[in-house]
Every structure is written in structure tokens, then in C-alpha cells.
Amino acid sequence: MKEIMMSPRAKELCLAIKKLGEGQLSEWALHRITGHSHGTFTAARQELCRDSILELTHKGRKPLYHLLVELDDD
């Protein structure tokens, strides 16, 4: 499998999304698991969307997270 390059903060966010299960997740829960500030969280999320690792859509005002790649937990 091809190695996916991403920053440590982006990897932490991916693993948190995987742990909580994709779909409608609160930013607060993701902050709690990763320990990221709002700015770091936003930068990591933008990096993942830019690199086509994460798809972010909205249902009303609620964000829906969907990982587009399989991740190892290491």
C-alpha cells in the first residue's frame, strides 16, 4: 500500500475521526481527543481536504466527515 504523507497534526485528526466513526462529529469531541487548538484543528482539516484524504460536507450546519483512504493505527 502507498505511504500517505501528512503532518503529525493531520494524522492525529484522521485517527480521531476513525476512532469516533465517520459521519456527523462535533468539533469539540475532535478537539478533546486530539488536544488541538481551534487553529491547529482547522489547519489539519484543510490539509486533509486539500490532499483528498478527507471529504467534509454539511447537513444543514452540521459537518459530516468521511475519510477517503484507509489508515493504519500506527
Stockholm file with secondary structure:
# STOCKHOLM 1.0

chainA/1-74         MKEIMMSPRAKELCLAIKKLGEGQLSEWALHRITGHSHGTFTAARQELCRDSILELTHKGRKPLYHLLVELDDD
#=GR chainA/1-74 SS CCCCCCCHHHHHHHHHHHHHCSEECCHHHHHHHHCCCHHHHHHHHHHHHHTTSEEEEEETTEEEEEESSCCCCC
#=GC SS_cons        CCCCCCCHHHHHHHHHHHHHCSEECCHHHHHHHHCCCHHHHHHHHHHHHHTTSEEEEEETTEEEEEESSCCCCC
//
